[in-house]
Amino acid sequence: MKKLHLGIIVPITLLLFIAGASKQATAQKADIEKRLIDLGISGDLAFNNLSENSSDYSCNATMTETTSDNTTVEKASFDPRKADGSRWTLNTVDGRSPSKKDTKKFNKAHNAKQDNLKAEPDENSWKIVSEDEHMLVIGLQYNEANLPHKYKFLAQCNAEIYVDKEAKRLYKVKFYNTSPFKLKGFNVVKLDMTVELMADGDGKTILIKDETVIMDVKLLGQLIEIVEETEFYDYEKVK
């Protein structure tokens, strides 16, 4: 099977908005915001976003897609100083220079014009899923109407945000679907996506460390498992 180029890289600004409690905040959200403040976690956490003009960081990435009969490894780079539609560059495919066809598919998946990414979770969906001495897990959902077109599928998913109480920062975000949905023409039966986060050198900006997506997809009547792993590294503040 050839690489499907699903290209699911979720912008960090879609993962979570933790801001000071507003007058419109629901009781659930206000309680969670207060809990974070009690833990000493800032309410104005800065989020880097690899898909918006506001990103200040360049980076390299290794994107690996695995199916039952094939593994494809792409190495790419991201530079927010480049023009819109060319910020991602495909450098190699399985160790060789990319063909025109490879580049075209890559650009379609990663360099397409972005919709407005200011999508916030459903105010009524915030809840504390679990908590122990190390980790606080917050659950939430998105309304489809509030999501950019590319990320409408997140409305079919529950999100869990893991907060490291000792490091006082976000640790990872998980998404898992509650019902089947379509993604780029494919029928996705099951999705399990984990985005692991890290702080930059000054600890004030949250960056994506890696993203793992495991999907069961129906293709030509067959159920196929697809695993997409993206590792981000060599971050450099350039703006």
C-alpha positions in Angstrom: 0.0 0.0 0.0 1.3 3.5 -0.9 1.5 6.2 1.7 -1.9 7.7 2.3 -0.7 11.2 3.3 -3.4 11.7 5.9 -1.1 14.3 7.5 -2.7 14.7 10.9 -0.7 17.3 12.7 -2.9 19.1 15.2 -2.0 22.7 15.8 -1.2 23.3 19.4 -3.8 26.1 19.7 -6.5 23.6 19.0 -5.4 21.4 21.9 -6.4 23.6 24.7 -7.1 27.2 25.8 -6.3 27.8 29.4 -7.1 31.4 30.1 -8.2 33.4 33.1 -11.7 32.6 34.1 -14.2 34.7 32.2 -17.6 35.9 33.1 -19.0 33.4 30.5 -17.1 30.4 31.8 -19.2 27.5 33.0 -19.0 26.3 36.6 -17.1 23.2 35.5 -14.5 25.2 33.6 -14.1 27.8 36.3 -13.5 25.1 38.9 -10.8 23.5 36.7 -9.2 26.9 36.1 -9.1 27.5 39.8 -7.7 24.0 40.4 -4.8 24.8 37.9 -4.1 28.1 39.7 -4.1 26.2 43.1 -1.5 23.9 41.6 0.7 26.9 40.7 0.1 26.5 36.9 -0.1 29.8 35.1 -3.4 30.7 33.4 -1.6 32.4 30.5 0.4 29.4 29.2 1.9 30.2 25.8 1.3 27.8 23.0 3.4 27.5 19.9 1.5 26.6 16.8 3.2 24.8 13.9 0.4 25.7 11.4 -0.2 29.4 12.0 1.7 32.6 11.1 2.2 33.3 14.8 4.7 30.4 15.2 8.1 31.6 16.4 9.9 28.4 16.0 11.5 26.4 13.1 12.0 22.7 13.5 12.7 19.4 11.8 10.4 16.4 11.8 10.5 12.7 11.0 7.1 11.4 9.8 6.7 7.6 9.7 3.6 5.9 8.4 3.2 2.1 8.9 0.6 -0.2 7.5 0.5 -4.0 7.4 2.6 -4.2 4.3 4.6 -0.9 4.1 6.5 1.7 6.0 7.3 5.1 4.7 9.7 7.5 6.4 9.6 11.2 5.4 12.0 13.8 6.8 10.8 17.4 6.6 11.5 20.9 8.0 9.3 23.7 9.1 10.1 27.4 8.9 7.6 30.1 9.9 9.5 32.8 8.1 8.6 31.3 4.7 5.6 32.4 2.7 2.2 30.8 3.5 1.9 27.5 1.7 5.6 26.7 1.7 6.5 26.6 5.4 6.8 22.8 5.4 9.6 21.4 3.1 9.8 17.7 2.3 13.6 16.8 2.3 13.7 13.0 1.9 11.4 10.0 1.4 12.9 6.7 2.6 16.4 8.2 2.4 16.1 9.5 -1.2 15.3 12.8 -2.7 11.5 13.2 -3.1 10.0 13.0 -6.5 7.7 15.6 -7.9 4.7 13.3 -7.0 6.0 12.9 -3.5 6.3 16.7 -3.0 2.9 17.4 -4.5 1.2 14.9 -2.1 3.2 16.3 0.8 2.3 19.9 0.1 -1.4 19.0 -0.3 -1.3 17.4 3.2 0.9 19.9 5.0 1.0 23.2 3.1 -2.6 23.8 2.3 -4.1 27.1 3.4 -5.2 27.0 7.0 -8.7 28.1 8.2 -9.1 30.2 11.3 -7.7 28.1 14.1 -9.3 30.0 17.0 -11.5 27.1 18.0 -12.4 26.6 21.6 -13.7 23.6 23.4 -17.4 23.3 24.4 -17.8 25.2 27.6 -20.1 22.6 29.0 -17.7 19.6 28.4 -14.9 20.5 30.8 -14.5 17.9 33.6 -11.8 16.3 35.7 -11.3 12.7 34.5 -8.8 11.6 37.2 -6.1 12.9 39.5 -3.3 11.5 41.5 -0.2 12.9 43.1 1.6 13.3 39.8 -1.0 14.0 37.1 -4.3 15.9 36.7 -6.4 14.7 33.7 -8.9 17.1 32.2 -11.6 16.0 29.7 -13.3 18.1 27.1 -15.0 18.0 23.7 -15.3 20.3 20.6 -18.4 21.5 18.8 -18.2 20.8 15.1 -19.5 24.3 14.3 -16.5 25.9 16.1 -13.8 23.8 14.3 -11.9 24.7 11.1 -12.8 22.4 8.2 -9.6 20.4 8.3 -10.2 19.5 12.0 -14.0 18.8 11.9 -13.2 15.2 12.8 -12.2 16.3 16.3 -16.0 16.8 17.0 -16.2 13.0 16.9 -13.6 12.7 19.6 -13.1 13.1 23.3 -10.0 14.9 24.4 -8.0 14.3 27.6 -5.4 16.8 28.7 -2.7 15.5 31.0 -1.2 18.2 33.4 2.1 17.4 35.1 1.6 18.7 38.6 5.2 18.5 39.5 6.6 20.2 36.4 3.6 22.6 36.4 2.9 22.3 32.7 0.9 20.3 30.1 2.4 16.9 29.5 0.3 15.4 26.7 -3.1 15.5 25.0 -5.0 12.4 23.9 -7.9 12.2 21.4 -10.1 9.1 20.9 -13.2 8.9 18.7 -16.7 8.2 20.1 -18.2 7.2 16.7 -16.9 6.4 13.1 -16.1 9.4 10.9 -14.7 10.3 7.5 -11.2 11.8 7.1 -10.0 12.7 3.6 -12.4 10.2 2.1 -11.5 7.4 4.4 -13.9 5.8 6.8 -12.2 5.8 10.2 -13.6 3.2 12.5 -11.2 3.9 15.4 -8.8 6.7 16.2 -6.3 7.0 19.1 -4.1 10.0 18.9 -1.5 11.1 21.5 0.4 14.4 21.3 3.3 14.6 23.7 4.4 18.1 24.7 7.6 19.7 26.0 8.6 23.1 27.2 11.2 25.3 25.4 14.4 26.4 27.1 12.8 29.2 29.2 9.9 27.0 30.1 7.3 29.5 28.9 6.3 28.0 25.6 4.8 24.6 25.0 6.0 22.8 21.9 5.0 19.5 20.3 7.5 16.7 21.0 5.9 13.9 19.1 2.5 12.9 17.8 1.3 9.3 17.4 -1.9 8.4 15.5 -3.3 4.9 15.4 -6.3 4.4 13.1 -8.5 1.5 12.0 -9.6 2.5 8.5 -12.0 0.8 6.1 -10.6 0.7 2.6 -12.2 -1.2 -0.2 -14.2 -3.2 2.3 -11.2 -4.2 4.4 -10.2 -3.0 7.8 -6.6 -1.6 7.8 -4.6 -0.3 10.7 -2.5 2.8 10.0 0.1 4.1 12.4 1.4 7.6 11.9 4.3 8.8 14.1 5.7 12.3 13.8 8.8 13.4 15.9 9.7 17.1 16.1 13.2 18.2 17.0 15.9 20.8 16.5 13.5 23.6 17.5 15.0 27.1 17.1 13.3 30.4 17.9 13.5 32.4 14.7 11.0 35.2 15.1 
